[in-house]
């Protein structure tokens, strides 16, 4: 199980969609939602800029 801080550190707080550095606005979300049997594993987490 990966932590939010691990994901943010690995991506250097850069959004994987827009590729912009937004350190205060990047959040970690699931690629496959937990409701759809997604996990908290590192491979299922994605850093996304939310505005």
Helices and strands as residue ranges (DSSP letters): H 4-11, E 26-30, G 34-36, G 42-44, E 45-49
